[in-house]
Amino acid sequence: MATLLTVLKHGGRYDAVWVERLAAGARRFAPAFDRIVCLTDRTIACPGVEIVPLRHDWPTWWSKMEAFRPGLATGTTVLCDLDTVFAGDASALAEPGFATMEDYFHKGRVSSAFVRWHADDLAFLYERFATDPQHWMAPGSCGPVPNAVHGDQVVIDHFLHAAERPPRFLQALHPGLLDFYHPPKTAYGPLIVFIGAAKPDTATGPAHALWISGTPED
């Protein structure tokens, strides 16, 4: 059984609509996912999405560390950012095998926009972080890194290399699967990834149209 997992934390621009649109895109373009799960601290209801409460009040993107909690899934699991837009056949995303997206700006480093693993294989990420979250959320806790922002992916990258578990990158495993939002483009690959300030709700052209058309009611 393959599970698509996303995280919705209160306090930002995201709400249940983002979960609905991600789920609708996944059902249309990646039906190999048997389950779609949203970890959240909000009271929401999304048809076809299992809502699982967050256990910790970790701020902003740090709540994504709960995606690695043991017991959430039994087979192939993919953590996927809410601002992802499904644009074509993304079946390859549900294939088994540990992998992550490679950071767009820093080659060789992990991005947590997509992380794929099996069952509880990455539970150690959650467990190590949960022992002292304030320490790991502090800039510099992972030593010198090139990232301008100290976030969850810096810590994930640090923990994986400390455990001698460097991942393969989705861009190398599945060439063409990930595409990056760029306004002049008129066509995209199966998964549109948004970097920096760009988001689907403020996008233009086909990327925005695909995001809008993903709603169940459209």
C-alpha positions in Angstrom: 0.0 0.0 0.0 1.3 3.4 -1.0 0.6 6.5 1.1 0.8 10.2 0.1 1.4 12.2 3.2 1.2 16.0 3.6 1.2 18.4 6.6 -1.1 21.3 7.3 0.0 23.6 10.2 -2.1 26.6 11.3 -0.8 30.1 11.1 0.1 30.4 7.4 -1.6 30.8 4.0 -2.5 27.1 3.7 -6.0 25.8 4.6 -8.2 22.8 3.7 -8.5 24.0 0.1 -4.8 23.2 -0.4 -5.3 19.7 0.9 -8.3 19.2 -1.3 -6.4 20.3 -4.4 -3.3 18.3 -3.7 -5.5 15.2 -3.1 -7.5 15.8 -6.2 -4.4 16.1 -8.3 -2.9 12.9 -6.8 -6.1 10.9 -7.4 -6.1 12.1 -11.0 -2.4 11.7 -11.9 -1.0 9.2 -9.3 -3.8 6.7 -8.5 -1.2 4.2 -7.3 -1.4 6.0 -3.9 -4.0 4.0 -2.0 -4.1 6.4 0.9 -3.8 10.2 1.2 -3.1 11.4 4.7 -2.9 14.9 6.2 -1.2 15.5 9.5 -2.7 18.7 10.9 -3.6 20.7 14.0 -6.8 22.1 12.3 -10.3 20.7 12.4 -10.9 19.9 8.7 -12.7 17.4 6.6 -11.5 16.6 3.1 -13.3 13.8 1.2 -10.9 10.9 0.6 -8.2 12.2 2.9 -7.4 10.7 6.3 -7.0 13.4 8.9 -4.4 12.6 11.6 -3.8 15.0 14.4 -0.3 16.5 15.0 1.1 15.6 18.4 3.4 18.5 18.9 3.1 22.3 18.6 6.3 22.6 16.5 6.2 25.8 14.6 5.9 26.4 10.8 7.8 23.8 8.7 9.1 22.0 11.7 5.8 20.2 12.0 6.9 18.2 8.9 9.2 16.2 11.2 6.1 14.5 12.5 5.7 12.9 9.0 8.3 10.3 10.1 6.4 9.3 13.2 6.3 5.5 13.5 3.0 3.8 12.7 1.6 6.3 10.2 2.0 3.9 7.2 3.0 0.3 6.4 4.3 0.5 2.8 5.8 3.1 0.5 5.2 6.6 1.9 5.8 9.9 0.2 5.9 13.2 2.1 4.7 15.9 -0.3 4.5 19.6 0.2 1.1 21.2 0.0 2.2 23.6 -2.7 2.8 20.8 -5.2 0.7 20.8 -8.4 0.1 17.5 -10.2 0.2 18.1 -13.9 0.6 14.7 -15.6 1.3 11.0 -15.0 3.1 10.9 -11.7 2.9 7.2 -11.1 6.7 6.9 -10.6 6.4 8.9 -7.4 4.6 5.9 -5.8 7.3 3.4 -6.7 9.2 1.8 -3.8 12.7 3.0 -2.8 14.2 5.5 -0.5 14.6 8.9 -2.2 14.2 12.6 -1.8 14.2 15.6 -4.0 17.6 17.2 -4.4 17.7 20.8 -3.2 17.1 23.2 -6.1 19.8 25.6 -4.9 22.3 23.3 -3.2 23.3 20.3 -5.2 23.9 17.1 -3.2 21.6 18.2 -0.4 18.2 17.0 0.6 15.0 18.9 0.0 12.0 17.8 2.1 9.5 18.9 -0.7 9.5 15.2 -1.5 10.7 12.4 0.7 10.0 8.7 -0.1 10.6 5.8 2.2 9.1 2.5 3.5 6.9 2.1 6.6 8.9 3.1 9.7 12.4 3.1 8.0 12.8 6.8 8.8 11.3 6.8 12.3 14.7 7.6 13.7 14.4 11.2 12.1 11.4 11.9 14.2 12.7 10.2 17.3 16.0 12.1 17.3 14.4 15.4 16.6 11.7 14.9 19.3 14.3 14.3 22.0 15.4 18.0 21.8 13.5 20.0 19.3 14.6 23.4 20.6 18.2 22.4 20.0 17.6 21.2 16.5 15.4 24.2 15.5 18.3 26.5 16.4 20.5 27.8 13.5 23.9 26.2 13.7 22.7 23.0 15.3 23.8 21.1 12.3 27.1 22.8 11.8 28.0 24.9 8.8 25.5 24.5 5.9 25.1 26.5 2.7 21.3 26.9 3.2 20.3 30.5 3.8 17.3 29.3 5.9 17.7 26.8 8.7 14.7 24.5 8.3 13.6 20.9 8.5 15.4 19.8 5.4 18.7 21.0 6.9 18.1 18.8 9.9 16.9 15.9 7.8 20.0 16.0 5.6 22.2 16.2 8.8 20.5 13.2 10.4 20.6 11.1 7.3 24.3 11.6 6.8 25.0 11.1 10.5 23.2 7.7 10.1 25.1 7.0 6.9 21.8 6.9 5.1 22.3 9.3 2.2 19.3 9.1 -0.2 19.1 8.8 -3.9 17.6 11.8 -5.6 14.3 11.7 -7.4 15.7 13.9 -10.2 18.2 11.2 -11.0 15.9 8.2 -10.5 13.0 9.6 -12.4 14.2 12.2 -14.9 11.5 14.6 -16.0 9.2 13.7 -13.1 9.9 17.0 -11.2 9.5 20.3 -13.0 10.0 23.8 -11.5 7.6 26.7 -11.8 8.8 29.4 -14.2 6.2 31.9 -15.4 7.3 32.0 -19.1 6.7 28.2 -19.4 3.6 27.0 -21.2 4.0 23.3 -20.4 5.2 21.3 -17.4 6.3 17.9 -16.4 4.2 15.7 -14.1 4.9 17.5 -10.8 5.2 21.2 -10.6 7.5 22.3 -7.7 7.4 25.9 -6.4 10.6 27.4 -5.0 10.9 30.5 -2.8 8.0 33.0 -2.8 6.3 31.5 -5.8 3.1 29.6 -4.9 0.2 28.0 -6.9 -2.3 30.6 -5.7 -0.3 33.4 -7.1 1.0 31.6 -10.1 0.0 32.4 -13.7 -0.7 30.4 -16.8 -1.1 26.6 -16.9 0.4 26.0 -13.4 -2.4 28.1 -11.8 -5.0 26.6 -14.1 -4.0 23.1 -13.1 -4.1 24.0 -9.4 -7.6 25.5 -9.7 -8.9 22.6 -11.8 -7.8 20.1 -9.1 -10.6 21.1 -6.8 -13.3 18.4 -6.4 -16.1 20.8 -7.1 -14.6 22.0 -10.4 
